[in-house]
Amino acid sequence: MNTPARGRILLSITGFNPQRWYDLLSKERDVVLEPAGAEDPSIDYAVVWKQQPGILSRLPNLKAIFSIGAGVDHIFADDQLPDVPIVRVVADNLTQYMCEYVCWRVLDHHRQGAYYRTQQANKVWRDAHQPPANEVSVGIMGFGELGRHAARALLALGFSVNGWSRGVRTMDGVSTFHGEDGLTPFLNATDILVILLPLTAATQGIVDHSVLARLRQDGPLGGPCLINAGRGRLHKETDILRALEERILKEASLDVFEREPLAPESPLWNHPRVFITPHAAAVSDPAHLAAPMLAQMDAFERGEPLGNLVDPEVGY
Ligand SMILES: NC(=O)c1ccc[n+]([C@@H]2O[C@H](COP(=O)([O-])OP(=O)(O)OC[C@H]3O[C@@H](n4cnc5c(N)ncnc54)[C@H](OP(=O)(O)O)[C@@H]3O)[C@@H](O)[C@H]2O)c1
């Protein structure tokens, strides 16, 4: 009996060097590195990050698209996508990185890191009032894989946790809200807002001045804080800066920006109450992600369904 040939992969990555992905995927399959492979009928799968628009629709026998990240907005930026399944990353390694980032930033705002860093720079020895964690509510906007995992860690640290999602989601110990109607009560009950939404047509620009103004203003931290580790185009940077100046926002931790890299002239860089990381909260590490991706292709070729599928109707 002949063993069926294993599907070939087109690797289309822009913005960083694809070599490690190429090396790891090539251990098991024939990989074509874009710009080679255009219109190649022997290609079954595309593994992509910000692919060139239009290239995927010209692969006549493409069977599935694999995102190398949890988010897929970079795929939907292409308005000529073929009608094939899109698989995104759901992986313990990535989830753990994001959980660490969220806990790190929540604890820094909670334990007044910005205040003490300023004091240290000025050699000032003065302690600040420290509220207990259970008096502080962390609201997670985007209560999916990453948000729910972070919620469990934050509960273990003793915080009160709120979650907001599109559909109804529940979790023991968490106050959950959903949809448009749930947004204001969710925000009103939140001291530290963590953004872990996908970027879609419905969520673009959602973190604006009106959202920030609805955060709990009389909470124990002396003002609400924002943490965005989802996507930069979920927020409006001018609104964040305005809210900081108006003091309706006390501090912000931003990992993602409307335009990346963040422009040198952005006032966010030097703002004393803003903490910046360069889209590094949860990096897709091919050493952990390539093998499960190849295993999914093997399973698919044995006739098993693909997992972690994206719904193109909602865009995530
Ligand atoms: N900064 C980084 O390094 C980094 C790394 C990885 C991922 N990310 C970002 O994190 C995002 C989340 O990843 P994930 O794996 O947790 O995604 P996920 O499992 O798909 O969860 C998304 C959550 O957002 C909710 N949501 C989507 N659209 C909504 C809307 N219009 N209104 C209200 N809630 C909405 C979903 O609601 P339902 O539960 O009702 O579906 C779900 O709870 C990714 O899309 C990516 O952009 C960033």
The ligand as an ORCA input file, in Angstrom:
! r2SCAN-3c Opt
* xyz 0 1
  N       0.619     40.810     23.189
  C       0.905     39.573     22.862
  O       2.079     39.168     22.906
  C      -0.211     38.636     22.485
  C       0.077     37.262     22.421
  C      -0.956     36.388     22.137
  C      -2.236     36.860     21.917
  N      -2.478     38.195     21.968
  C      -3.837     38.702     21.741
  O      -4.726     38.121     22.683
  C      -5.972     37.905     22.030
  C      -6.820     36.923     22.815
  O      -6.317     35.600     22.691
  P      -7.166     34.345     23.206
  O      -6.416     33.136     22.836
  O      -7.550     34.523     24.627
  O      -8.485     34.493     22.300
  P      -9.894     33.784     22.469
  O      -9.751     32.497     23.220
  O     -10.520     33.741     21.132
  O     -10.710     34.768     23.410
  C     -11.200     35.995     22.968
  C     -12.160     36.559     24.003
  O     -12.598     37.845     23.555
  C     -14.031     37.857     23.562
  N     -14.546     38.727     22.514
  C     -14.292     38.691     21.172
  N     -15.004     39.637     20.525
  C     -15.731     40.273     21.465
  C     -16.678     41.327     21.426
  N     -17.033     41.928     20.284
  N     -17.223     41.722     22.588
  C     -16.902     41.120     23.752
  N     -16.012     40.109     23.870
  C     -15.437     39.693     22.732
  C     -14.441     36.424     23.329
  O     -15.793     36.249     23.719
  P     -16.461     34.772     23.701
  O     -15.808     34.042     24.862
  O     -17.894     35.028     23.935
  O     -16.128     34.174     22.375
  C     -13.408     35.688     24.178
  O     -13.820     35.685     25.516
  C      -5.546     37.447     20.635
  O      -6.595     37.619     19.704
  C      -4.364     38.339     20.352
  O      -4.789     39.518     19.688
  C      -1.485     39.087     22.241
*
